[in-house]
Amino acid sequence: MGNYFLESLLSDLESLVLYAGIHQRVFGFHRMLSKRFPFAIYYALEDGTAYVYAILDMRRDPAWLRAELEKRN
């Protein structure tokens, strides 16, 4: 399961090359949901480059998610 999880997330990250910027903004970041697991990739666009700030488990408390992203912003 570990390798499948990692490969799935890497595939999602690679898709940012084509789809960066189209995702909903949440807590000040664009949020792309993973295709196969309950994780979200939070990223920001700067000068046409997507910078990933966090990959977080969506099963966490939303208040924790917000606090974690505020620390990284």
PDB file of N, CA, C and O in Angstrom:
ATOM      1  N   MET A   1       0.822  -1.195   0.000  1.00  0.00           N
ATOM      2  CA  MET A   1       0.000   0.000   0.000  1.00  0.00           C
ATOM      3  C   MET A   1       0.864   1.255   0.000  1.00  0.00           C
ATOM      4  O   MET A   1       0.462   2.258  -0.591  1.00  0.00           O
ATOM      5  N   GLY A   2       2.019   1.245   0.629  1.00  0.00           N
ATOM      6  CA  GLY A   2       2.875   2.420   0.713  1.00  0.00           C
ATOM      7  C   GLY A   2       3.339   2.915  -0.645  1.00  0.00           C
ATOM      8  O   GLY A   2       3.277   4.113  -0.922  1.00  0.00           O
ATOM      9  N   ASN A   3       3.808   2.002  -1.500  1.00  0.00           N
ATOM     10  CA  ASN A   3       4.270   2.402  -2.830  1.00  0.00           C
ATOM     11  C   ASN A   3       3.125   2.906  -3.691  1.00  0.00           C
ATOM     12  O   ASN A   3       3.290   3.867  -4.442  1.00  0.00           O
ATOM     13  N   TYR A   4       1.968   2.271  -3.590  1.00  0.00           N
ATOM     14  CA  TYR A   4       0.805   2.699  -4.360  1.00  0.00           C
ATOM     15  C   TYR A   4       0.385   4.101  -3.934  1.00  0.00           C
ATOM     16  O   TYR A   4       0.064   4.941  -4.775  1.00  0.00           O
ATOM     17  N   PHE A   5       0.388   4.350  -2.633  1.00  0.00           N
ATOM     18  CA  PHE A   5       0.048   5.679  -2.112  1.00  0.00           C
ATOM     19  C   PHE A   5       1.021   6.727  -2.659  1.00  0.00           C
ATOM     20  O   PHE A   5       0.598   7.763  -3.170  1.00  0.00           O
ATOM     21  N   LEU A   6       2.308   6.458  -2.551  1.00  0.00           N
ATOM     22  CA  LEU A   6       3.322   7.397  -3.020  1.00  0.00           C
ATOM     23  C   LEU A   6       3.201   7.651  -4.524  1.00  0.00           C
ATOM     24  O   LEU A   6       3.262   8.798  -4.967  1.00  0.00           O
ATOM     25  N   GLU A   7       3.034   6.602  -5.293  1.00  0.00           N
ATOM     26  CA  GLU A   7       2.906   6.754  -6.752  1.00  0.00           C
ATOM     27  C   GLU A   7       1.654   7.541  -7.116  1.00  0.00           C
ATOM     28  O   GLU A   7       1.671   8.330  -8.060  1.00  0.00           O
ATOM     29  N   SER A   8       0.569   7.332  -6.374  1.00  0.00           N
ATOM     30  CA  SER A   8      -0.667   8.068  -6.640  1.00  0.00           C
ATOM     31  C   SER A   8      -0.480   9.555  -6.371  1.00  0.00           C
ATOM     32  O   SER A   8      -0.899  10.391  -7.171  1.00  0.00           O
ATOM     33  N   LEU A   9       0.146   9.884  -5.249  1.00  0.00           N
ATOM     34  CA  LEU A   9       0.364  11.291  -4.939  1.00  0.00           C
ATOM     35  C   LEU A   9       1.336  11.942  -5.920  1.00  0.00           C
ATOM     36  O   LEU A   9       1.153  13.096  -6.305  1.00  0.00           O
ATOM     37  N   LEU A  10       2.362  11.208  -6.320  1.00  0.00           N
ATOM     38  CA  LEU A  10       3.293  11.755  -7.317  1.00  0.00           C
ATOM     39  C   LEU A  10       2.582  12.008  -8.646  1.00  0.00           C
ATOM     40  O   LEU A  10       2.853  13.004  -9.316  1.00  0.00           O
ATOM     41  N   SER A  11       1.686  11.120  -9.022  1.00  0.00           N
ATOM     42  CA  SER A  11       0.898  11.311 -10.241  1.00  0.00           C
ATOM     43  C   SER A  11       0.025  12.570 -10.124  1.00  0.00           C
ATOM     44  O   SER A  11      -0.081  13.352 -11.069  1.00  0.00           O
ATOM     45  N   ASP A  12      -0.595  12.751  -8.955  1.00  0.00           N
ATOM     46  CA  ASP A  12      -1.403  13.951  -8.740  1.00  0.00           C
ATOM     47  C   ASP A  12      -0.537  15.202  -8.829  1.00  0.00           C
ATOM     48  O   ASP A  12      -0.944  16.198  -9.427  1.00  0.00           O
ATOM     49  N   LEU A  13       0.643  15.159  -8.243  1.00  0.00           N
ATOM     50  CA  LEU A  13       1.551  16.310  -8.296  1.00  0.00           C
ATOM     51  C   LEU A  13       1.965  16.620  -9.732  1.00  0.00           C
ATOM     52  O   LEU A  13       2.024  17.785 -10.125  1.00  0.00           O
ATOM     53  N   GLU A  14       2.248  15.592 -10.507  1.00  0.00           N
ATOM     54  CA  GLU A  14       2.641  15.796 -11.907  1.00  0.00           C
ATOM     55  C   GLU A  14       1.522  16.427 -12.726  1.00  0.00           C
ATOM     56  O   GLU A  14       1.781  17.141 -13.694  1.00  0.00           O
ATOM     57  N   SER A  15       0.277  16.163 -12.336  1.00  0.00           N
ATOM     58  CA  SER A  15      -0.843  16.743 -13.074  1.00  0.00           C
ATOM     59  C   SER A  15      -0.929  18.256 -12.884  1.00  0.00           C
ATOM     60  O   SER A  15      -1.617  18.938 -13.644  1.00  0.00           O
ATOM     61  N   LEU A  16      -0.238  18.780 -11.879  1.00  0.00           N
ATOM     62  CA  LEU A  16      -0.226  20.230 -11.700  1.00  0.00           C
ATOM     63  C   LEU A  16       0.422  20.946 -12.884  1.00  0.00           C
ATOM     64  O   LEU A  16       0.142  22.121 -13.120  1.00  0.00           O
ATOM     65  N   VAL A  17       1.272  20.261 -13.619  1.00  0.00           N
ATOM     66  CA  VAL A  17       1.893  20.862 -14.805  1.00  0.00           C
ATOM     67  C   VAL A  17       0.798  21.350 -15.764  1.00  0.00           C
ATOM     68  O   VAL A  17       0.928  22.412 -16.372  1.00  0.00           O
ATOM     69  N   LEU A  18      -0.264  20.576 -15.892  1.00  0.00           N
ATOM     70  CA  LEU A  18      -1.350  20.934 -16.810  1.00  0.00           C
ATOM     71  C   LEU A  18      -2.470  21.714 -16.141  1.00  0.00           C
ATOM     72  O   LEU A  18      -3.075  22.583 -16.769  1.00  0.00           O
ATOM     73  N   TYR A  19      -2.756  21.418 -14.873  1.00  0.00           N
ATOM     74  CA  TYR A  19      -3.978  21.920 -14.259  1.00  0.00           C
ATOM     75  C   TYR A  19      -3.779  22.923 -13.132  1.00  0.00           C
ATOM     76  O   TYR A  19      -4.746  23.270 -12.454  1.00  0.00           O
ATOM     77  N   ALA A  20      -2.576  23.393 -12.914  1.00  0.00           N
ATOM     78  CA  ALA A  20      -2.333  24.357 -11.836  1.00  0.00           C
ATOM     79  C   ALA A  20      -3.154  25.620 -12.058  1.00  0.00           C
ATOM     80  O   ALA A  20      -3.179  26.184 -13.152  1.00  0.00           O
ATOM     81  N   GLY A  21      -3.809  26.040 -11.016  1.00  0.00           N
ATOM     82  CA  GLY A  21      -4.582  27.277 -11.068  1.00  0.00           C
ATOM     83  C   GLY A  21      -6.069  27.103 -11.267  1.00  0.00           C
ATOM     84  O   GLY A  21      -6.822  28.059 -11.081  1.00  0.00           O
ATOM     85  N   ILE A  22      -6.522  25.917 -11.639  1.00  0.00           N
ATOM     86  CA  ILE A  22      -7.950  25.725 -11.884  1.00  0.00           C
ATOM     87  C   ILE A  22      -8.698  25.264 -10.636  1.00  0.00           C
ATOM     88  O   ILE A  22      -9.926  25.188 -10.643  1.00  0.00           O
ATOM     89  N   HIS A  23      -7.982  24.962  -9.586  1.00  0.00           N
ATOM     90  CA  HIS A  23      -8.596  24.395  -8.398  1.00  0.00           C
ATOM     91  C   HIS A  23      -9.145  25.474  -7.468  1.00  0.00           C
ATOM     92  O   HIS A  23      -8.698  26.621  -7.472  1.00  0.00           O
ATOM     93  N   GLN A  24     -10.117  25.068  -6.683  1.00  0.00           N
ATOM     94  CA  GLN A  24     -10.746  25.959  -5.714  1.00  0.00           C
ATOM     95  C   GLN A  24      -9.711  26.471  -4.707  1.00  0.00           C
ATOM     96  O   GLN A  24      -8.788  25.750  -4.327  1.00  0.00           O
ATOM     97  N   ARG A  25      -9.882  27.733  -4.282  1.00  0.00           N
ATOM     98  CA  ARG A  25      -8.994  28.295  -3.259  1.00  0.00           C
ATOM     99  C   ARG A  25      -9.612  28.053  -1.889  1.00  0.00           C
ATOM    100  O   ARG A  25     -10.783  28.353  -1.654  1.00  0.00           O
ATOM    101  N   VAL A  26      -8.797  27.501  -0.990  1.00  0.00           N
ATOM    102  CA  VAL A  26      -9.228  27.200   0.372  1.00  0.00           C
ATOM    103  C   VAL A  26      -8.116  27.627   1.321  1.00  0.00           C
ATOM    104  O   VAL A  26      -6.957  27.261   1.128  1.00  0.00           O
ATOM    105  N   PHE A  27      -8.462  28.393   2.334  1.00  0.00           N
ATOM    106  CA  PHE A  27      -7.486  28.864   3.329  1.00  0.00           C
ATOM    107  C   PHE A  27      -6.322  29.621   2.672  1.00  0.00           C
ATOM    108  O   PHE A  27      -5.195  29.578   3.167  1.00  0.00           O
ATOM    109  N   GLY A  28      -6.594  30.307   1.566  1.00  0.00           N
ATOM    110  CA  GLY A  28      -5.559  31.104   0.912  1.00  0.00           C
ATOM    111  C   GLY A  28      -4.695  30.365  -0.090  1.00  0.00           C
ATOM    112  O   GLY A  28      -3.808  30.967  -0.695  1.00  0.00           O
ATOM    113  N   PHE A  29      -4.931  29.075  -0.283  1.00  0.00           N
ATOM    114  CA  PHE A  29      -4.170  28.266  -1.231  1.00  0.00           C
ATOM    115  C   PHE A  29      -5.121  27.615  -2.225  1.00  0.00           C
ATOM    116  O   PHE A  29      -6.309  27.454  -1.945  1.00  0.00           O
ATOM    117  N   HIS A  30      -4.597  27.243  -3.383  1.00  0.00           N
ATOM    118  CA  HIS A  30      -5.355  26.374  -4.279  1.00  0.00           C
ATOM    119  C   HIS A  30      -5.324  24.980  -3.656  1.00  0.00           C
ATOM    120  O   HIS A  30      -4.308  24.559  -3.103  1.00  0.00           O
ATOM    121  N   ARG A  31      -6.447  24.270  -3.752  1.00  0.00           N
ATOM    122  CA  ARG A  31      -6.514  22.923  -3.176  1.00  0.00           C
ATOM    123  C   ARG A  31      -6.914  21.911  -4.249  1.00  0.00           C
ATOM    124  O   ARG A  31      -8.004  21.977  -4.818  1.00  0.00           O
ATOM    125  N   MET A  32      -6.007  20.980  -4.506  1.00  0.00           N
ATOM    126  CA  MET A  32      -6.290  19.886  -5.429  1.00  0.00           C
ATOM    127  C   MET A  32      -6.489  18.615  -4.609  1.00  0.00           C
ATOM    128  O   MET A  32      -5.630  18.235  -3.813  1.00  0.00           O
ATOM    129  N   LEU A  33      -7.626  17.968  -4.813  1.00  0.00           N
ATOM    130  CA  LEU A  33      -7.914  16.729  -4.090  1.00  0.00           C
ATOM    131  C   LEU A  33      -7.255  15.559  -4.804  1.00  0.00           C
ATOM    132  O   LEU A  33      -7.275  15.473  -6.032  1.00  0.00           O
ATOM    133  N   SER A  34      -6.674  14.663  -4.023  1.00  0.00           N
ATOM    134  CA  SER A  34      -6.061  13.463  -4.583  1.00  0.00           C
ATOM    135  C   SER A  34      -7.142  12.601  -5.229  1.00  0.00           C
ATOM    136  O   SER A  34      -8.280  12.557  -4.763  1.00  0.00           O
ATOM    137  N   LYS A  35      -6.772  11.928  -6.292  1.00  0.00           N
ATOM    138  CA  LYS A  35      -7.746  11.097  -7.014  1.00  0.00           C
ATOM    139  C   LYS A  35      -8.130   9.826  -6.257  1.00  0.00           C
ATOM    140  O   LYS A  35      -9.266   9.366  -6.368  1.00  0.00           O
ATOM    141  N   ARG A  36      -7.202   9.255  -5.492  1.00  0.00           N
ATOM    142  CA  ARG A  36      -7.456   7.932  -4.909  1.00  0.00           C
ATOM    143  C   ARG A  36      -7.468   7.884  -3.392  1.00  0.00           C
ATOM    144  O   ARG A  36      -7.940   6.904  -2.815  1.00  0.00           O
ATOM    145  N   PHE A  37      -6.963   8.916  -2.732  1.00  0.00           N
ATOM    146  CA  PHE A  37      -6.850   8.894  -1.276  1.00  0.00           C
ATOM    147  C   PHE A  37      -7.433  10.180  -0.701  1.00  0.00           C
ATOM    148  O   PHE A  37      -7.527  11.180  -1.412  1.00  0.00           O
ATOM    149  N   PRO A  38      -7.825  10.177   0.570  1.00  0.00           N
ATOM    150  CA  PRO A  38      -8.429  11.381   1.171  1.00  0.00           C
ATOM    151  C   PRO A  38      -7.376  12.414   1.573  1.00  0.00           C
ATOM    152  O   PRO A  38      -7.296  12.810   2.736  1.00  0.00           O
ATOM    153  N   PHE A  39      -6.581  12.841   0.612  1.00  0.00           N
ATOM    154  CA  PHE A  39      -5.553  13.832   0.842  1.00  0.00           C
ATOM    155  C   PHE A  39      -5.768  14.995  -0.115  1.00  0.00           C
ATOM    156  O   PHE A  39      -6.351  14.839  -1.187  1.00  0.00           O
ATOM    157  N   ALA A  40      -5.285  16.164   0.293  1.00  0.00           N
ATOM    158  CA  ALA A  40      -5.366  17.351  -0.554  1.00  0.00           C
ATOM    159  C   ALA A  40      -3.981  17.959  -0.683  1.00  0.00           C
ATOM    160  O   ALA A  40      -3.180  17.939   0.252  1.00  0.00           O
ATOM    161  N   ILE A  41      -3.723  18.494  -1.855  1.00  0.00           N
ATOM    162  CA  ILE A  41      -2.465  19.178  -2.132  1.00  0.00           C
ATOM    163  C   ILE A  41      -2.772  20.670  -2.154  1.00  0.00           C
ATOM    164  O   ILE A  41      -3.562  21.139  -2.974  1.00  0.00           O
ATOM    165  N   TYR A  42      -2.145  21.406  -1.252  1.00  0.00           N
ATOM    166  CA  TYR A  42      -2.328  22.848  -1.163  1.00  0.00           C
ATOM    167  C   TYR A  42      -1.128  23.514  -1.817  1.00  0.00           C
ATOM    168  O   TYR A  42       0.018  23.243  -1.457  1.00  0.00           O
ATOM    169  N   TYR A  43      -1.400  24.386  -2.779  1.00  0.00           N
ATOM    170  CA  TYR A  43      -0.312  25.017  -3.520  1.00  0.00           C
ATOM    171  C   TYR A  43      -0.666  26.463  -3.839  1.00  0.00           C
ATOM    172  O   TYR A  43      -1.827  26.868  -3.769  1.00  0.00           O
ATOM    173  N   ALA A  44       0.346  27.220  -4.185  1.00  0.00           N
ATOM    174  CA  ALA A  44       0.174  28.609  -4.606  1.00  0.00           C
ATOM    175  C   ALA A  44       0.867  28.791  -5.944  1.00  0.00           C
ATOM    176  O   ALA A  44       1.872  28.143  -6.235  1.00  0.00           O
ATOM    177  N   LEU A  45       0.317  29.678  -6.748  1.00  0.00           N
ATOM    178  CA  LEU A  45       0.915  30.009  -8.044  1.00  0.00           C
ATOM    179  C   LEU A  45       1.658  31.331  -7.930  1.00  0.00           C
ATOM    180  O   LEU A  45       1.116  32.324  -7.444  1.00  0.00           O
ATOM    181  N   GLU A  46       2.901  31.331  -8.382  1.00  0.00           N
ATOM    182  CA  GLU A  46       3.704  32.548  -8.418  1.00  0.00           C
ATOM    183  C   GLU A  46       4.486  32.554  -9.721  1.00  0.00           C
ATOM    184  O   GLU A  46       5.307  31.671  -9.970  1.00  0.00           O
ATOM    185  N   ASP A  47       4.227  33.551 -10.545  1.00  0.00           N
ATOM    186  CA  ASP A  47       4.917  33.691 -11.836  1.00  0.00           C
ATOM    187  C   ASP A  47       4.825  32.429 -12.689  1.00  0.00           C
ATOM    188  O   ASP A  47       5.799  32.033 -13.330  1.00  0.00           O
ATOM    189  N   GLY A  48       3.659  31.805 -12.695  1.00  0.00           N
ATOM    190  CA  GLY A  48       3.446  30.621 -13.526  1.00  0.00           C
ATOM    191  C   GLY A  48       4.005  29.327 -12.961  1.00  0.00           C
ATOM    192  O   GLY A  48       3.979  28.296 -13.633  1.00  0.00           O
ATOM    193  N   THR A  49       4.509  29.366 -11.738  1.00  0.00           N
ATOM    194  CA  THR A  49       5.054  28.170 -11.100  1.00  0.00           C
ATOM    195  C   THR A  49       4.180  27.803  -9.907  1.00  0.00           C
ATOM    196  O   THR A  49       3.806  28.664  -9.110  1.00  0.00           O
ATOM    197  N   ALA A  50       3.861  26.519  -9.793  1.00  0.00           N
ATOM    198  CA  ALA A  50       3.075  26.033  -8.654  1.00  0.00           C
ATOM    199  C   ALA A  50       4.027  25.592  -7.549  1.00  0.00           C
ATOM    200  O   ALA A  50       4.871  24.719  -7.754  1.00  0.00           O
ATOM    201  N   TYR A  51       3.883  26.208  -6.370  1.00  0.00           N
ATOM    202  CA  TYR A  51       4.680  25.851  -5.198  1.00  0.00           C
ATOM    203  C   TYR A  51       3.786  25.107  -4.225  1.00  0.00           C
ATOM    204  O   TYR A  51       2.797  25.656  -3.740  1.00  0.00           O
ATOM    205  N   VAL A  52       4.129  23.860  -3.937  1.00  0.00           N
ATOM    206  CA  VAL A  52       3.343  23.042  -3.028  1.00  0.00           C
ATOM    207  C   VAL A  52       3.736  23.385  -1.602  1.00  0.00           C
ATOM    208  O   VAL A  52       4.911  23.324  -1.239  1.00  0.00           O
ATOM    209  N   TYR A  53       2.746  23.745  -0.795  1.00  0.00           N
ATOM    210  CA  TYR A  53       2.989  24.099   0.594  1.00  0.00           C
ATOM    211  C   TYR A  53       2.665  22.959   1.538  1.00  0.00           C
ATOM    212  O   TYR A  53       3.261  22.855   2.610  1.00  0.00           O
ATOM    213  N   ALA A  54       1.725  22.097   1.156  1.00  0.00           N
ATOM    214  CA  ALA A  54       1.364  21.000   2.055  1.00  0.00           C
ATOM    215  C   ALA A  54       0.575  19.945   1.309  1.00  0.00           C
ATOM    216  O   ALA A  54      -0.138  20.235   0.348  1.00  0.00           O
ATOM    217  N   ILE A  55       0.716  18.716   1.771  1.00  0.00           N
ATOM    218  CA  ILE A  55      -0.140  17.604   1.368  1.00  0.00           C
ATOM    219  C   ILE A  55      -0.716  17.067   2.666  1.00  0.00           C
ATOM    220  O   ILE A  55      -0.006  16.460   3.468  1.00  0.00           O
ATOM    221  N   LEU A  56      -2.009  17.295   2.869  1.00  0.00           N
ATOM    222  CA  LEU A  56      -2.616  17.016   4.163  1.00  0.00           C
ATOM    223  C   LEU A  56      -3.770  16.028   4.065  1.00  0.00           C
ATOM    224  O   LEU A  56      -4.466  15.952   3.052  1.00  0.00           O
ATOM    225  N   ASP A  57      -3.950  15.285   5.128  1.00  0.00           N
ATOM    226  CA  ASP A  57      -5.027  14.304   5.257  1.00  0.00           C
ATOM    227  C   ASP A  57      -6.341  15.047   5.497  1.00  0.00           C
ATOM    228  O   ASP A  57      -6.462  15.786   6.474  1.00  0.00           O
ATOM    229  N   MET A  58      -7.310  14.862   4.629  1.00  0.00           N
ATOM    230  CA  MET A  58      -8.585  15.564   4.729  1.00  0.00           C
ATOM    231  C   MET A  58      -9.484  15.028   5.846  1.00  0.00           C
ATOM    232  O   MET A  58     -10.553  15.583   6.099  1.00  0.00           O
ATOM    233  N   ARG A  59      -9.064  13.970   6.503  1.00  0.00           N
ATOM    234  CA  ARG A  59      -9.860  13.436   7.612  1.00  0.00           C
ATOM    235  C   ARG A  59      -9.572  14.177   8.913  1.00  0.00           C
ATOM    236  O   ARG A  59     -10.205  13.906   9.933  1.00  0.00           O
ATOM    237  N   ARG A  60      -8.626  15.105   8.884  1.00  0.00           N
ATOM    238  CA  ARG A  60      -8.293  15.903  10.068  1.00  0.00           C
ATOM    239  C   ARG A  60      -9.371  16.956  10.315  1.00  0.00           C
ATOM    240  O   ARG A  60     -10.167  17.277   9.432  1.00  0.00           O
ATOM    241  N   ASP A  61      -9.374  17.477  11.523  1.00  0.00           N
ATOM    242  CA  ASP A  61     -10.279  18.552  11.910  1.00  0.00           C
ATOM    243  C   ASP A  61     -10.000  19.785  11.040  1.00  0.00           C
ATOM    244  O   ASP A  61      -8.843  20.180  10.895  1.00  0.00           O
ATOM    245  N   PRO A  62     -11.037  20.396  10.461  1.00  0.00           N
ATOM    246  CA  PRO A  62     -10.808  21.575   9.615  1.00  0.00           C
ATOM    247  C   PRO A  62     -10.078  22.708  10.338  1.00  0.00           C
ATOM    248  O   PRO A  62      -9.319  23.449   9.715  1.00  0.00           O
ATOM    249  N   ALA A  63     -10.298  22.845  11.626  1.00  0.00           N
ATOM    250  CA  ALA A  63      -9.578  23.881  12.379  1.00  0.00           C
ATOM    251  C   ALA A  63      -8.077  23.576  12.404  1.00  0.00           C
ATOM    252  O   ALA A  63      -7.256  24.490  12.325  1.00  0.00           O
ATOM    253  N   TRP A  64      -7.722  22.299  12.514  1.00  0.00           N
ATOM    254  CA  TRP A  64      -6.304  21.914  12.487  1.00  0.00           C
ATOM    255  C   TRP A  64      -5.709  22.197  11.115  1.00  0.00           C
ATOM    256  O   TRP A  64      -4.592  22.702  11.012  1.00  0.00           O
ATOM    257  N   LEU A  65      -6.457  21.869  10.055  1.00  0.00           N
ATOM    258  CA  LEU A  65      -5.980  22.130   8.699  1.00  0.00           C
ATOM    259  C   LEU A  65      -5.705  23.617   8.506  1.00  0.00           C
ATOM    260  O   LEU A  65      -4.667  23.998   7.966  1.00  0.00           O
ATOM    261  N   ARG A  66      -6.635  24.449   8.947  1.00  0.00           N
ATOM    262  CA  ARG A  66      -6.472  25.895   8.800  1.00  0.00           C
ATOM    263  C   ARG A  66      -5.244  26.382   9.555  1.00  0.00           C
ATOM    264  O   ARG A  66      -4.450  27.155   9.018  1.00  0.00           O
ATOM    265  N   ALA A  67      -5.085  25.936  10.793  1.00  0.00           N
ATOM    266  CA  ALA A  67      -3.935  26.359  11.605  1.00  0.00           C
ATOM    267  C   ALA A  67      -2.619  25.905  10.963  1.00  0.00           C
ATOM    268  O   ALA A  67      -1.644  26.656  10.941  1.00  0.00           O
ATOM    269  N   GLU A  68      -2.598  24.704  10.453  1.00  0.00           N
ATOM    270  CA  GLU A  68      -1.384  24.171   9.809  1.00  0.00           C
ATOM    271  C   GLU A  68      -1.024  24.993   8.573  1.00  0.00           C
ATOM    272  O   GLU A  68       0.149  25.294   8.350  1.00  0.00           O
ATOM    273  N   LEU A  69      -2.016  25.354   7.776  1.00  0.00           N
ATOM    274  CA  LEU A  69      -1.746  26.126   6.570  1.00  0.00           C
ATOM    275  C   LEU A  69      -1.374  27.572   6.901  1.00  0.00           C
ATOM    276  O   LEU A  69      -0.577  28.180   6.186  1.00  0.00           O
ATOM    277  N   GLU A  70      -1.932  28.125   7.963  1.00  0.00           N
ATOM    278  CA  GLU A  70      -1.559  29.485   8.353  1.00  0.00           C
ATOM    279  C   GLU A  70      -0.102  29.537   8.780  1.00  0.00           C
ATOM    280  O   GLU A  70       0.574  30.539   8.543  1.00  0.00           O
ATOM    281  N   LYS A  71       0.396  28.469   9.410  1.00  0.00           N
ATOM    282  CA  LYS A  71       1.810  28.415   9.784  1.00  0.00           C
ATOM    283  C   LYS A  71       2.707  28.425   8.561  1.00  0.00           C
ATOM    284  O   LYS A  71       3.817  28.954   8.608  1.00  0.00           O
ATOM    285  N   ARG A  72       2.238  27.845   7.468  1.00  0.00           N
ATOM    286  CA  ARG A  72       3.066  27.695   6.270  1.00  0.00           C
ATOM    287  C   ARG A  72       2.944  28.867   5.313  1.00  0.00           C
ATOM    288  O   ARG A  72       3.745  28.996   4.387  1.00  0.00           O
ATOM    289  N   ASN A  73       1.968  29.708   5.521  1.00  0.00           N
ATOM    290  CA  ASN A  73       1.732  30.824   4.604  1.00  0.00           C
ATOM    291  C   ASN A  73       2.644  31.980   4.863  1.00  0.00           C
ATOM    292  O   ASN A  73       2.565  32.995   4.171  1.00  0.00           O
TER     293      ASN A  73
END
